[in-house]
Amino acid sequence: MKDNFKSGFVAIIGRPNVGKSTLMNHLIGQKIAITSKKPQTTRNRIQTVYTCEDGQIVFLDTPGIHKAKNKLGEYMVQVAERTLKEVDVILWLVEPTTFVGAGEQHIAQQLAGLHIPVILVINKVDTVEKEEILRSIDTYRRIYEFDEIIPVSALRGMNTEDIITSIFKYLPYGPMFYDEDTVTDQPQRQIAAEIIREKALHALDAEIPHGIAVAIDKMKRRSGGKPIVDIEATIICERESHKGIIIGKQGSMLKKIGSNARFELERMLESGVNLKLWVKVKKDWRDSDFMIRNFGYDKKEI
């Protein structure tokens, strides 16, 4: 390890659906956090690790900071706001716009007084003209004194290498926190549950709200013979009508979700996957402390 090796923690924050998970997956070089057109798909603080010769960056991809509507929402906001106080650098993702809403104003207030370097990342710049990007930069400069402002497209990988360079400017010199081949601290079961939930969100699109969870009931690698992992999982929804939509006509939707999830699970596990899915209704689970804990969202771990 080099004498001038740097290491530290970086929070990725922003309003829901600005591309935080897409950016983190791109920086890490592989998929860890689920992505979806629906907001608030990230529910836990996902920790990933970027290591190179110059140092090690531990990224914390937080849930989007938003106005909570239920206990799950309150948990997500608490995770995000607590994370801000524990890091060395903050990446604040926004979209290229000249309108700064109440949500962004709230984030600016949260950052005030932290005395932590803040890099503004204006994402999705491939969707607007250059003049619009310049106007957006000028708009955000008025609400907060950023250390740096970087326009990028996380989806297309435009200028994302500049983010890594900028982060290292502000990190302290320090040790390697994780082995150099570590990319996440998430257990495989949790990543598997998130993959299944992502495929459900993609397949269902606008048909049901995003109020679904996935519980892994069994995940076991077979001994001997061809490498196969048996996974049994339950998709939890809030209404009987949602259950019918998730299952689909003659099970067609559930088969689609399972097929899409199996493909990605096999890539992650480097093994064949025998996946069995069930659907259960747990009414108003997002307002139940017990159910929220049961699905891995524990306030004690914030």
DRENTORMI-68609 format. One record per residue (C-alpha): residue number from 1; residue in three letters; x, y, z. Coordinates in Angstrom, 2 decimals, always signed. Example, Ala and Ser with C-alpha at 12.3 -4.5 7.8 and 13.67 -1.06 7.14 Angstrom:
BEGIN
<lumke 1,'Ala',<+12.30,-4.50,+7.80>>
<lumke 2,'Ser',<+13.67,-1.06,+7.14>>
END
This chain:
BEGIN
<lumke 1,'Met',<+0.00,+0.00,+0.00>>
<lumke 2,'Lys',<+1.31,+3.47,-0.92>>
<lumke 3,'Asp',<+2.45,+5.86,+1.82>>
<lumke 4,'Asn',<+0.03,+8.50,+0.53>>
<lumke 5,'Phe',<-2.94,+6.08,+0.41>>
<lumke 6,'Lys',<-6.28,+7.80,+1.07>>
<lumke 7,'Ser',<-9.47,+6.30,+2.41>>
<lumke 8,'Gly',<-12.85,+7.46,+3.64>>
<lumke 9,'Phe',<-16.61,+7.34,+3.49>>
<lumke 10,'Val',<-18.77,+9.11,+0.91>>
<lumke 11,'Ala',<-22.55,+9.54,+1.13>>
<lumke 12,'Ile',<-24.59,+9.69,-2.08>>
<lumke 13,'Ile',<-27.70,+11.75,-1.35>>
<lumke 14,'Gly',<-30.51,+13.36,-3.28>>
<lumke 15,'Arg',<-34.22,+13.36,-3.92>>
<lumke 16,'Pro',<-35.81,+10.06,-4.95>>
<lumke 17,'Asn',<-35.23,+8.90,-8.52>>
<lumke 18,'Val',<-32.34,+11.24,-9.42>>
<lumke 19,'Gly',<-30.07,+8.29,-10.28>>
<lumke 20,'Lys',<-28.12,+7.63,-7.05>>
<lumke 21,'Ser',<-28.14,+3.85,-7.41>>
<lumke 22,'Thr',<-27.31,+4.04,-11.13>>
<lumke 23,'Leu',<-24.31,+6.26,-10.36>>
<lumke 24,'Met',<-23.03,+4.03,-7.58>>
<lumke 25,'Asn',<-23.36,+0.91,-9.71>>
<lumke 26,'His',<-21.42,+2.64,-12.50>>
<lumke 27,'Leu',<-18.63,+3.85,-10.21>>
<lumke 28,'Ile',<-18.24,+0.43,-8.61>>
<lumke 29,'Gly',<-18.33,-1.28,-11.99>>
<lumke 30,'Gln',<-21.03,-3.79,-11.17>>
<lumke 31,'Lys',<-24.60,-3.86,-10.00>>
<lumke 32,'Ile',<-25.21,-3.65,-6.25>>
<lumke 33,'Ala',<-28.16,-1.30,-5.78>>
<lumke 34,'Ile',<-31.44,-1.82,-7.60>>
<lumke 35,'Thr',<-32.62,+0.76,-10.09>>
<lumke 36,'Ser',<-36.16,+1.55,-11.19>>
<lumke 37,'Lys',<-38.19,+4.37,-12.68>>
<lumke 38,'Lys',<-40.20,+4.34,-9.46>>
<lumke 39,'Pro',<-38.99,+6.60,-6.64>>
<lumke 40,'Gln',<-37.65,+5.37,-3.28>>
<lumke 41,'Thr',<-36.48,+1.98,-4.51>>
<lumke 42,'Thr',<-33.44,+2.11,-2.22>>
<lumke 43,'Arg',<-34.62,+1.36,+1.33>>
<lumke 44,'Asn',<-31.44,+0.54,+3.24>>
<lumke 45,'Arg',<-28.09,+2.30,+3.37>>
<lumke 46,'Ile',<-26.12,+0.23,+0.86>>
<lumke 47,'Gln',<-22.37,+0.17,+1.41>>
<lumke 48,'Thr',<-20.07,-0.44,-1.55>>
<lumke 49,'Val',<-16.32,-0.20,-1.95>>
<lumke 50,'Tyr',<-14.14,+1.32,-4.68>>
<lumke 51,'Thr',<-10.43,+0.50,-4.43>>
<lumke 52,'Cys',<-7.54,+1.65,-6.63>>
<lumke 53,'Glu',<-3.84,+2.45,-6.23>>
<lumke 54,'Asp',<-4.57,+5.90,-4.82>>
<lumke 55,'Gly',<-6.98,+4.81,-2.12>>
<lumke 56,'Gln',<-10.29,+3.31,-1.10>>
<lumke 57,'Ile',<-13.71,+4.96,-1.19>>
<lumke 58,'Val',<-16.58,+3.44,+0.77>>
<lumke 59,'Phe',<-19.83,+4.64,-0.79>>
<lumke 60,'Leu',<-23.04,+4.82,+1.21>>
<lumke 61,'Asp',<-26.04,+4.92,-1.13>>
<lumke 62,'Thr',<-28.81,+6.35,+1.02>>
<lumke 63,'Pro',<-32.57,+6.23,+0.50>>
<lumke 64,'Gly',<-33.91,+9.40,-1.09>>
<lumke 65,'Ile',<-34.65,+12.22,+1.34>>
<lumke 66,'His',<-38.37,+12.89,+1.04>>
<lumke 67,'Lys',<-41.49,+13.69,+3.06>>
<lumke 68,'Ala',<-42.34,+10.46,+4.86>>
<lumke 69,'Lys',<-45.88,+9.10,+4.45>>
<lumke 70,'Asn',<-45.58,+5.98,+6.62>>
<lumke 71,'Lys',<-43.22,+4.25,+9.08>>
<lumke 72,'Leu',<-41.12,+2.77,+6.29>>
<lumke 73,'Gly',<-40.73,+6.27,+4.84>>
<lumke 74,'Glu',<-39.71,+7.63,+8.26>>
<lumke 75,'Tyr',<-37.10,+4.88,+8.56>>
<lumke 76,'Met',<-35.71,+5.70,+5.10>>
<lumke 77,'Val',<-35.39,+9.41,+5.87>>
<lumke 78,'Gln',<-33.71,+8.72,+9.23>>
<lumke 79,'Val',<-31.17,+6.46,+7.51>>
<lumke 80,'Ala',<-30.33,+9.15,+4.97>>
<lumke 81,'Glu',<-30.05,+12.03,+7.44>>
<lumke 82,'Arg',<-28.02,+10.03,+9.98>>
<lumke 83,'Thr',<-25.55,+9.04,+7.26>>
<lumke 84,'Leu',<-24.68,+12.68,+6.55>>
<lumke 85,'Lys',<-23.02,+13.02,+9.96>>
<lumke 86,'Glu',<-20.79,+9.95,+9.52>>
<lumke 87,'Val',<-18.93,+10.62,+6.27>>
<lumke 88,'Asp',<-15.90,+12.47,+4.92>>
<lumke 89,'Val',<-17.47,+13.70,+1.66>>
<lumke 90,'Ile',<-21.05,+14.14,+0.43>>
<lumke 91,'Leu',<-22.14,+13.69,-3.19>>
<lumke 92,'Trp',<-25.45,+15.46,-3.73>>
<lumke 93,'Leu',<-27.18,+14.35,-6.93>>
<lumke 94,'Val',<-29.69,+16.59,-8.66>>
<lumke 95,'Glu',<-31.27,+16.82,-12.10>>
<lumke 96,'Pro',<-30.50,+19.71,-14.50>>
<lumke 97,'Thr',<-33.22,+22.19,-13.63>>
<lumke 98,'Thr',<-33.62,+25.83,-12.70>>
<lumke 99,'Phe',<-36.38,+25.05,-10.22>>
<lumke 100,'Val',<-35.25,+24.25,-6.68>>
<lumke 101,'Gly',<-38.19,+22.73,-4.83>>
<lumke 102,'Ala',<-38.91,+22.23,-1.15>>
<lumke 103,'Gly',<-37.13,+18.87,-1.18>>
<lumke 104,'Glu',<-33.85,+20.36,-2.37>>
<lumke 105,'Gln',<-34.20,+23.28,+0.05>>
<lumke 106,'His',<-34.66,+20.73,+2.85>>
<lumke 107,'Ile',<-31.45,+18.93,+1.84>>
<lumke 108,'Ala',<-29.54,+22.24,+1.76>>
<lumke 109,'Gln',<-30.74,+22.92,+5.30>>
<lumke 110,'Gln',<-29.57,+19.47,+6.40>>
<lumke 111,'Leu',<-26.10,+20.15,+4.98>>
<lumke 112,'Ala',<-25.75,+23.58,+6.57>>
<lumke 113,'Gly',<-23.44,+23.47,+9.57>>
<lumke 114,'Leu',<-22.01,+19.99,+8.87>>
<lumke 115,'His',<-18.62,+21.37,+7.69>>
<lumke 116,'Ile',<-18.16,+18.42,+5.33>>
<lumke 117,'Pro',<-17.03,+18.82,+1.69>>
<lumke 118,'Val',<-20.07,+18.68,-0.62>>
<lumke 119,'Ile',<-19.76,+17.89,-4.33>>
<lumke 120,'Leu',<-22.84,+18.70,-6.40>>
<lumke 121,'Val',<-23.36,+16.15,-9.17>>
<lumke 122,'Ile',<-25.82,+17.30,-11.81>>
<lumke 123,'Asn',<-27.01,+14.03,-13.35>>
<lumke 124,'Lys',<-28.87,+13.29,-16.60>>
<lumke 125,'Val',<-27.12,+16.11,-18.49>>
<lumke 126,'Asp',<-27.49,+14.05,-21.67>>
<lumke 127,'Thr',<-31.21,+14.91,-21.62>>
<lumke 128,'Val',<-30.84,+18.72,-21.90>>
<lumke 129,'Glu',<-28.98,+21.38,-23.90>>
<lumke 130,'Lys',<-25.67,+22.83,-22.64>>
<lumke 131,'Glu',<-27.31,+26.20,-21.85>>
<lumke 132,'Glu',<-29.75,+24.45,-19.53>>
<lumke 133,'Ile',<-26.85,+22.81,-17.66>>
<lumke 134,'Leu',<-25.17,+26.22,-17.15>>
<lumke 135,'Arg',<-28.43,+27.71,-15.86>>
<lumke 136,'Ser',<-28.82,+24.76,-13.48>>
<lumke 137,'Ile',<-25.29,+25.26,-12.11>>
<lumke 138,'Asp',<-26.03,+28.94,-11.52>>
<lumke 139,'Thr',<-29.32,+28.09,-9.77>>
<lumke 140,'Tyr',<-27.75,+25.64,-7.31>>
<lumke 141,'Arg',<-24.82,+27.93,-6.53>>
<lumke 142,'Arg',<-27.34,+30.32,-5.02>>
<lumke 143,'Ile',<-28.63,+27.88,-2.40>>
<lumke 144,'Tyr',<-25.36,+26.32,-1.19>>
<lumke 145,'Glu',<-21.61,+26.93,-1.36>>
<lumke 146,'Phe',<-20.43,+23.71,-3.01>>
<lumke 147,'Asp',<-16.80,+22.62,-3.03>>
<lumke 148,'Glu',<-17.21,+21.38,-6.61>>
<lumke 149,'Ile',<-19.94,+21.02,-9.22>>
<lumke 150,'Ile',<-19.72,+18.18,-11.76>>
<lumke 151,'Pro',<-22.22,+17.62,-14.62>>
<lumke 152,'Val',<-22.55,+13.90,-15.52>>
<lumke 153,'Ser',<-24.73,+11.23,-17.06>>
<lumke 154,'Ala',<-24.59,+8.21,-14.75>>
<lumke 155,'Leu',<-26.57,+6.15,-17.26>>
<lumke 156,'Arg',<-24.10,+6.82,-20.10>>
<lumke 157,'Gly',<-20.95,+7.14,-17.99>>
<lumke 158,'Met',<-20.28,+10.74,-19.06>>
<lumke 159,'Asn',<-17.75,+12.57,-16.81>>
<lumke 160,'Thr',<-18.17,+10.01,-14.02>>
<lumke 161,'Glu',<-14.39,+9.51,-13.77>>
<lumke 162,'Asp',<-14.16,+13.16,-12.66>>
<lumke 163,'Ile',<-16.19,+12.26,-9.55>>
<lumke 164,'Ile',<-13.57,+9.77,-8.32>>
<lumke 165,'Thr',<-10.77,+12.29,-8.91>>
<lumke 166,'Ser',<-12.63,+14.99,-7.00>>
<lumke 167,'Ile',<-13.50,+12.72,-4.06>>
<lumke 168,'Phe',<-9.83,+11.83,-3.50>>
<lumke 169,'Lys',<-9.00,+15.54,-3.16>>
<lumke 170,'Tyr',<-11.02,+15.69,+0.06>>
<lumke 171,'Leu',<-10.38,+12.27,+1.62>>
<lumke 172,'Pro',<-7.92,+11.96,+4.52>>
<lumke 173,'Tyr',<-4.82,+9.76,+4.36>>
<lumke 174,'Gly',<-5.65,+6.46,+5.99>>
<lumke 175,'Pro',<-5.75,+2.66,+5.91>>
<lumke 176,'Met',<-7.67,+0.27,+3.70>>
<lumke 177,'Phe',<-10.97,-0.54,+5.44>>
<lumke 178,'Tyr',<-11.80,-3.56,+3.28>>
<lumke 179,'Asp',<-9.83,-6.12,+1.26>>
<lumke 180,'Glu',<-9.16,-4.82,-2.23>>
<lumke 181,'Asp',<-11.51,-7.38,-3.82>>
<lumke 182,'Thr',<-14.49,-6.39,-1.63>>
<lumke 183,'Val',<-17.29,-4.56,-3.47>>
<lumke 184,'Thr',<-20.09,-4.57,-0.87>>
<lumke 185,'Asp',<-20.90,-5.43,+2.73>>
<lumke 186,'Gln',<-24.40,-6.62,+1.79>>
<lumke 187,'Pro',<-25.17,-10.30,+2.53>>
<lumke 188,'Gln',<-25.97,-12.39,-0.56>>
<lumke 189,'Arg',<-29.48,-13.07,+0.74>>
<lumke 190,'Gln',<-30.20,-9.34,+0.90>>
<lumke 191,'Ile',<-28.83,-8.71,-2.58>>
<lumke 192,'Ala',<-30.91,-11.64,-3.88>>
<lumke 193,'Ala',<-34.06,-10.17,-2.30>>
<lumke 194,'Glu',<-33.30,-6.78,-3.86>>
<lumke 195,'Ile',<-32.75,-8.33,-7.31>>
<lumke 196,'Ile',<-36.14,-10.07,-7.14>>
<lumke 197,'Arg',<-37.80,-6.84,-5.95>>
<lumke 198,'Glu',<-36.21,-4.88,-8.79>>
<lumke 199,'Lys',<-37.44,-7.35,-11.41>>
<lumke 200,'Ala',<-40.93,-7.17,-9.90>>
<lumke 201,'Leu',<-40.87,-3.35,-10.05>>
<lumke 202,'His',<-39.73,-3.42,-13.68>>
<lumke 203,'Ala',<-42.27,-6.03,-14.77>>
<lumke 204,'Leu',<-45.20,-4.43,-12.95>>
<lumke 205,'Asp',<-44.22,-0.89,-14.01>>
<lumke 206,'Ala',<-47.19,+1.39,-13.27>>
<lumke 207,'Glu',<-49.65,-1.38,-12.44>>
<lumke 208,'Ile',<-49.21,-1.33,-8.66>>
<lumke 209,'Pro',<-47.54,+1.01,-6.16>>
<lumke 210,'His',<-43.98,+0.21,-5.17>>
<lumke 211,'Gly',<-45.18,-1.04,-1.76>>
<lumke 212,'Ile',<-43.77,-4.53,-2.17>>
<lumke 213,'Ala',<-41.08,-6.35,-0.23>>
<lumke 214,'Val',<-39.28,-9.63,-0.79>>
<lumke 215,'Ala',<-38.42,-12.14,+1.92>>
<lumke 216,'Ile',<-35.90,-14.90,+1.20>>
<lumke 217,'Asp',<-37.32,-18.02,+2.86>>
<lumke 218,'Lys',<-34.53,-20.38,+1.75>>
<lumke 219,'Met',<-31.18,-19.95,+0.03>>
<lumke 220,'Lys',<-28.95,-23.00,-0.04>>
<lumke 221,'Arg',<-26.25,-24.24,-2.37>>
<lumke 222,'Arg',<-26.57,-27.92,-3.31>>
<lumke 223,'Ser',<-23.65,-30.14,-2.40>>
<lumke 224,'Gly',<-21.90,-32.13,-5.11>>
<lumke 225,'Gly',<-22.68,-32.30,-8.81>>
<lumke 226,'Lys',<-23.54,-29.28,-10.94>>
<lumke 227,'Pro',<-23.42,-26.00,-8.95>>
<lumke 228,'Ile',<-27.04,-25.03,-8.18>>
<lumke 229,'Val',<-28.47,-22.69,-5.55>>
<lumke 230,'Asp',<-32.03,-23.33,-4.40>>
<lumke 231,'Ile',<-33.84,-20.09,-3.56>>
<lumke 232,'Glu',<-37.37,-19.79,-2.22>>
<lumke 233,'Ala',<-38.73,-16.26,-1.85>>
<lumke 234,'Thr',<-42.02,-14.55,-1.04>>
<lumke 235,'Ile',<-43.15,-11.28,-2.61>>
<lumke 236,'Ile',<-45.16,-9.30,-0.05>>
<lumke 237,'Cys',<-47.85,-6.86,-1.19>>
<lumke 238,'Glu',<-50.48,-4.81,+0.63>>
<lumke 239,'Arg',<-53.73,-5.76,-1.13>>
<lumke 240,'Glu',<-55.46,-8.83,-2.58>>
<lumke 241,'Ser',<-55.92,-6.94,-5.86>>
<lumke 242,'His',<-52.15,-6.43,-6.02>>
<lumke 243,'Lys',<-51.57,-10.14,-5.45>>
<lumke 244,'Gly',<-53.62,-10.99,-8.52>>
<lumke 245,'Ile',<-51.65,-8.52,-10.65>>
<lumke 246,'Ile',<-48.29,-9.87,-9.41>>
<lumke 247,'Ile',<-49.30,-13.46,-10.18>>
<lumke 248,'Gly',<-50.90,-12.54,-13.52>>
<lumke 249,'Lys',<-53.12,-14.61,-15.77>>
<lumke 250,'Gln',<-52.26,-18.28,-15.24>>
<lumke 251,'Gly',<-49.16,-17.18,-13.34>>
<lumke 252,'Ser',<-47.67,-15.35,-16.35>>
<lumke 253,'Met',<-46.45,-12.26,-14.47>>
<lumke 254,'Leu',<-44.87,-14.26,-11.65>>
<lumke 255,'Lys',<-43.11,-16.44,-14.23>>
<lumke 256,'Lys',<-41.77,-13.32,-15.96>>
<lumke 257,'Ile',<-40.48,-11.88,-12.68>>
<lumke 258,'Gly',<-38.89,-15.22,-11.78>>
<lumke 259,'Ser',<-37.25,-15.66,-15.17>>
<lumke 260,'Asn',<-35.75,-12.14,-15.16>>
<lumke 261,'Ala',<-34.55,-12.50,-11.55>>
<lumke 262,'Arg',<-33.06,-15.95,-12.17>>
<lumke 263,'Phe',<-30.89,-14.63,-15.01>>
<lumke 264,'Glu',<-29.31,-11.96,-12.80>>
<lumke 265,'Leu',<-29.06,-14.21,-9.73>>
<lumke 266,'Glu',<-27.12,-16.77,-11.76>>
<lumke 267,'Arg',<-24.66,-14.08,-12.84>>
<lumke 268,'Met',<-24.21,-12.88,-9.27>>
<lumke 269,'Leu',<-23.84,-16.35,-7.74>>
<lumke 270,'Glu',<-21.91,-17.83,-10.70>>
<lumke 271,'Ser',<-24.15,-20.86,-10.42>>
<lumke 272,'Gly',<-27.40,-22.31,-11.69>>
<lumke 273,'Val',<-30.41,-21.10,-9.70>>
<lumke 274,'Asn',<-33.60,-22.98,-8.92>>
<lumke 275,'Leu',<-35.96,-20.13,-7.98>>
<lumke 276,'Lys',<-39.43,-20.57,-6.50>>
<lumke 277,'Leu',<-41.62,-17.53,-5.85>>
<lumke 278,'Trp',<-44.79,-17.07,-3.79>>
<lumke 279,'Val',<-46.98,-14.01,-3.22>>
<lumke 280,'Lys',<-48.56,-13.07,+0.13>>
<lumke 281,'Val',<-50.70,-10.16,+1.28>>
<lumke 282,'Lys',<-49.66,-8.29,+4.44>>
<lumke 283,'Lys',<-52.02,-5.35,+4.72>>
<lumke 284,'Asp',<-50.37,-2.00,+5.50>>
<lumke 285,'Trp',<-46.99,-3.65,+6.18>>
<lumke 286,'Arg',<-45.21,-0.33,+5.60>>
<lumke 287,'Asp',<-46.86,+1.06,+8.76>>
<lumke 288,'Ser',<-45.97,-1.94,+10.93>>
<lumke 289,'Asp',<-42.74,-1.71,+12.96>>
<lumke 290,'Phe',<-42.70,-5.51,+13.24>>
<lumke 291,'Met',<-43.07,-6.09,+9.49>>
<lumke 292,'Ile',<-40.51,-3.41,+8.64>>
<lumke 293,'Arg',<-37.97,-5.16,+10.93>>
<lumke 294,'Asn',<-38.97,-8.53,+9.49>>
<lumke 295,'Phe',<-37.98,-7.38,+6.02>>
<lumke 296,'Gly',<-34.58,-6.15,+7.19>>
<lumke 297,'Tyr',<-35.25,-2.46,+7.81>>
<lumke 298,'Asp',<-34.22,-2.13,+11.46>>
<lumke 299,'Lys',<-34.20,+1.34,+13.06>>
<lumke 300,'Lys',<-31.70,+0.07,+15.65>>
<lumke 301,'Glu',<-29.16,-0.28,+12.85>>
<lumke 302,'Ile',<-29.48,+3.33,+11.71>>
END
